Amino acid sequence: MLQAKVGKKGQIIIPHELRKKYGIKCSDTVIFTDDQRGNIILAVKPSDPVKAMRGSLKGLWPEDAQEYIRKLRQEDVE
């Protein structure tokens, strides 16, 4: 488990291992949230949100999306 101390101004240093693992660079923005159990969750705000979402819908349909739409249209015709 990695640890960091909070400085006088409320600043923390994210350990090098985590910065390297998650690609956190100087001037990146991080987002803090918490869950109902009192855990603080830190996430890196992507510099390019569109690029970050690429592939996130993969697997939503059981097959290729275009093929799925063609089948639905064919069913409507019949």
mmCIF file of the C-alpha atoms, coordinates in Angstrom:
data_MODEL
# 
_entry.id   MODEL 
# 
loop_
_atom_site.group_PDB 
_atom_site.id 
_atom_site.type_symbol 
_atom_site.label_atom_id 
_atom_site.label_alt_id 
_atom_site.label_comp_id 
_atom_site.label_asym_id 
_atom_site.label_entity_id 
_atom_site.label_seq_id 
_atom_site.pdbx_PDB_ins_code 
_atom_site.Cartn_x 
_atom_site.Cartn_y 
_atom_site.Cartn_z 
_atom_site.occupancy 
_atom_site.B_iso_or_equiv 
_atom_site.pdbx_formal_charge 
_atom_site.auth_seq_id 
_atom_site.auth_comp_id 
_atom_site.auth_asym_id 
_atom_site.auth_atom_id 
_atom_site.pdbx_PDB_model_num 
ATOM 1  C CA . MET A 1 1  ? 0.000   0.000  0.000   1.00 0.00 ? 1  MET A CA 1 
ATOM 2  C CA . LEU A 1 2  ? 1.372   3.373  -1.003  1.00 0.00 ? 2  LEU A CA 1 
ATOM 3  C CA . GLN A 1 3  ? 1.029   6.351  1.317   1.00 0.00 ? 3  GLN A CA 1 
ATOM 4  C CA . ALA A 1 4  ? 1.361   10.127 1.098   1.00 0.00 ? 4  ALA A CA 1 
ATOM 5  C CA . LYS A 1 5  ? 1.283   12.786 3.796   1.00 0.00 ? 5  LYS A CA 1 
ATOM 6  C CA . VAL A 1 6  ? -0.826  15.912 3.547   1.00 0.00 ? 6  VAL A CA 1 
ATOM 7  C CA . GLY A 1 7  ? 1.268   19.077 3.656   1.00 0.00 ? 7  GLY A CA 1 
ATOM 8  C CA . LYS A 1 8  ? 0.494   22.328 5.478   1.00 0.00 ? 8  LYS A CA 1 
ATOM 9  C CA . LYS A 1 9  ? -1.383  23.693 2.469   1.00 0.00 ? 9  LYS A CA 1 
ATOM 10 C CA . GLY A 1 10 ? -3.452  20.506 1.993   1.00 0.00 ? 10 GLY A CA 1 
ATOM 11 C CA . GLN A 1 11 ? -1.276  19.268 -0.837  1.00 0.00 ? 11 GLN A CA 1 
ATOM 12 C CA . ILE A 1 12 ? -0.388  15.633 -1.402  1.00 0.00 ? 12 ILE A CA 1 
ATOM 13 C CA . ILE A 1 13 ? 2.190   14.059 -3.659  1.00 0.00 ? 13 ILE A CA 1 
ATOM 14 C CA . ILE A 1 14 ? 0.941   11.165 -5.746  1.00 0.00 ? 14 ILE A CA 1 
ATOM 15 C CA . PRO A 1 15 ? 3.590   8.424  -5.505  1.00 0.00 ? 15 PRO A CA 1 
ATOM 16 C CA . HIS A 1 16 ? 5.813   7.978  -8.562  1.00 0.00 ? 16 HIS A CA 1 
ATOM 17 C CA . GLU A 1 17 ? 4.647   4.391  -9.106  1.00 0.00 ? 17 GLU A CA 1 
ATOM 18 C CA . LEU A 1 18 ? 1.021   5.517  -9.481  1.00 0.00 ? 18 LEU A CA 1 
ATOM 19 C CA . ARG A 1 19 ? 1.882   8.513  -11.661 1.00 0.00 ? 19 ARG A CA 1 
ATOM 20 C CA . LYS A 1 20 ? 3.826   6.216  -13.972 1.00 0.00 ? 20 LYS A CA 1 
ATOM 21 C CA . LYS A 1 21 ? 1.180   3.451  -13.967 1.00 0.00 ? 21 LYS A CA 1 
ATOM 22 C CA . TYR A 1 22 ? -1.691  5.824  -14.818 1.00 0.00 ? 22 TYR A CA 1 
ATOM 23 C CA . GLY A 1 23 ? 0.230   8.275  -16.987 1.00 0.00 ? 23 GLY A CA 1 
ATOM 24 C CA . ILE A 1 24 ? -0.303  11.251 -14.672 1.00 0.00 ? 24 ILE A CA 1 
ATOM 25 C CA . LYS A 1 25 ? 1.849   14.170 -15.789 1.00 0.00 ? 25 LYS A CA 1 
ATOM 26 C CA . CYS A 1 26 ? 2.570   17.639 -14.468 1.00 0.00 ? 26 CYS A CA 1 
ATOM 27 C CA . SER A 1 27 ? -0.418  19.975 -15.025 1.00 0.00 ? 27 SER A CA 1 
ATOM 28 C CA . ASP A 1 28 ? -2.896  17.070 -15.444 1.00 0.00 ? 28 ASP A CA 1 
ATOM 29 C CA . THR A 1 29 ? -6.199  17.604 -13.669 1.00 0.00 ? 29 THR A CA 1 
ATOM 30 C CA . VAL A 1 30 ? -7.355  15.059 -11.115 1.00 0.00 ? 30 VAL A CA 1 
ATOM 31 C CA . ILE A 1 31 ? -10.897 14.621 -9.870  1.00 0.00 ? 31 ILE A CA 1 
ATOM 32 C CA . PHE A 1 32 ? -11.717 13.692 -6.270  1.00 0.00 ? 32 PHE A CA 1 
ATOM 33 C CA . THR A 1 33 ? -14.944 11.902 -5.361  1.00 0.00 ? 33 THR A CA 1 
ATOM 34 C CA . ASP A 1 34 ? -15.961 9.747  -2.445  1.00 0.00 ? 34 ASP A CA 1 
ATOM 35 C CA . ASP A 1 35 ? -18.135 6.729  -1.942  1.00 0.00 ? 35 ASP A CA 1 
ATOM 36 C CA . GLN A 1 36 ? -20.679 5.962  0.765   1.00 0.00 ? 36 GLN A CA 1 
ATOM 37 C CA . ARG A 1 37 ? -18.076 4.092  2.837   1.00 0.00 ? 37 ARG A CA 1 
ATOM 38 C CA . GLY A 1 38 ? -15.835 7.134  3.235   1.00 0.00 ? 38 GLY A CA 1 
ATOM 39 C CA . ASN A 1 39 ? -13.242 6.189  0.617   1.00 0.00 ? 39 ASN A CA 1 
ATOM 40 C CA . ILE A 1 40 ? -11.735 8.983  -1.456  1.00 0.00 ? 40 ILE A CA 1 
ATOM 41 C CA . ILE A 1 41 ? -11.501 8.155  -5.145  1.00 0.00 ? 41 ILE A CA 1 
ATOM 42 C CA . LEU A 1 42 ? -8.993  9.939  -7.344  1.00 0.00 ? 42 LEU A CA 1 
ATOM 43 C CA . ALA A 1 43 ? -9.369  9.914  -11.126 1.00 0.00 ? 43 ALA A CA 1 
ATOM 44 C CA . VAL A 1 44 ? -7.359  11.611 -13.851 1.00 0.00 ? 44 VAL A CA 1 
ATOM 45 C CA . LYS A 1 45 ? -9.405  13.914 -16.044 1.00 0.00 ? 45 LYS A CA 1 
ATOM 46 C CA . PRO A 1 46 ? -8.582  12.974 -19.648 1.00 0.00 ? 46 PRO A CA 1 
ATOM 47 C CA . SER A 1 47 ? -7.027  15.712 -21.748 1.00 0.00 ? 47 SER A CA 1 
ATOM 48 C CA . ASP A 1 48 ? -9.054  14.472 -24.744 1.00 0.00 ? 48 ASP A CA 1 
ATOM 49 C CA . PRO A 1 49 ? -12.451 13.171 -23.536 1.00 0.00 ? 49 PRO A CA 1 
ATOM 50 C CA . VAL A 1 50 ? -13.452 11.898 -26.993 1.00 0.00 ? 50 VAL A CA 1 
ATOM 51 C CA . LYS A 1 51 ? -10.285 9.827  -27.286 1.00 0.00 ? 51 LYS A CA 1 
ATOM 52 C CA . ALA A 1 52 ? -10.767 8.545  -23.739 1.00 0.00 ? 52 ALA A CA 1 
ATOM 53 C CA . MET A 1 53 ? -14.269 7.261  -24.580 1.00 0.00 ? 53 MET A CA 1 
ATOM 54 C CA . ARG A 1 54 ? -13.078 5.406  -27.692 1.00 0.00 ? 54 ARG A CA 1 
ATOM 55 C CA . GLY A 1 55 ? -14.060 1.743  -27.403 1.00 0.00 ? 55 GLY A CA 1 
ATOM 56 C CA . SER A 1 56 ? -16.200 2.230  -24.292 1.00 0.00 ? 56 SER A CA 1 
ATOM 57 C CA . LEU A 1 57 ? -19.349 0.974  -26.070 1.00 0.00 ? 57 LEU A CA 1 
ATOM 58 C CA . LYS A 1 58 ? -17.616 -2.093 -27.463 1.00 0.00 ? 58 LYS A CA 1 
ATOM 59 C CA . GLY A 1 59 ? -19.608 -5.194 -26.624 1.00 0.00 ? 59 GLY A CA 1 
ATOM 60 C CA . LEU A 1 60 ? -22.846 -3.259 -26.097 1.00 0.00 ? 60 LEU A CA 1 
ATOM 61 C CA . TRP A 1 61 ? -24.458 -5.145 -28.970 1.00 0.00 ? 61 TRP A CA 1 
ATOM 62 C CA . PRO A 1 62 ? -24.046 -8.872 -29.366 1.00 0.00 ? 62 PRO A CA 1 
ATOM 63 C CA . GLU A 1 63 ? -22.688 -8.288 -32.873 1.00 0.00 ? 63 GLU A CA 1 
ATOM 64 C CA . ASP A 1 64 ? -21.441 -5.537 -35.137 1.00 0.00 ? 64 ASP A CA 1 
ATOM 65 C CA . ALA A 1 65 ? -23.608 -2.426 -34.643 1.00 0.00 ? 65 ALA A CA 1 
ATOM 66 C CA . GLN A 1 66 ? -24.247 -1.916 -38.367 1.00 0.00 ? 66 GLN A CA 1 
ATOM 67 C CA . GLU A 1 67 ? -25.302 -5.541 -38.810 1.00 0.00 ? 67 GLU A CA 1 
ATOM 68 C CA . TYR A 1 68 ? -27.565 -5.238 -35.775 1.00 0.00 ? 68 TYR A CA 1 
ATOM 69 C CA . ILE A 1 69 ? -29.277 -2.155 -37.241 1.00 0.00 ? 69 ILE A CA 1 
ATOM 70 C CA . ARG A 1 70 ? -29.730 -3.902 -40.602 1.00 0.00 ? 70 ARG A CA 1 
ATOM 71 C CA . LYS A 1 71 ? -31.484 -6.818 -38.862 1.00 0.00 ? 71 LYS A CA 1 
ATOM 72 C CA . LEU A 1 72 ? -33.795 -4.456 -36.975 1.00 0.00 ? 72 LEU A CA 1 
ATOM 73 C CA . ARG A 1 73 ? -34.699 -2.627 -40.177 1.00 0.00 ? 73 ARG A CA 1 
ATOM 74 C CA . GLN A 1 74 ? -35.330 -5.924 -41.978 1.00 0.00 ? 74 GLN A CA 1 
ATOM 75 C CA . GLU A 1 75 ? -37.639 -7.026 -39.146 1.00 0.00 ? 75 GLU A CA 1 
ATOM 76 C CA . ASP A 1 76 ? -39.581 -3.762 -39.498 1.00 0.00 ? 76 ASP A CA 1 
ATOM 77 C CA . VAL A 1 77 ? -40.014 -4.355 -43.250 1.00 0.00 ? 77 VAL A CA 1 
ATOM 78 C CA . GLU A 1 78 ? -41.343 -7.873 -42.696 1.00 0.00 ? 78 GLU A CA 1 
# 
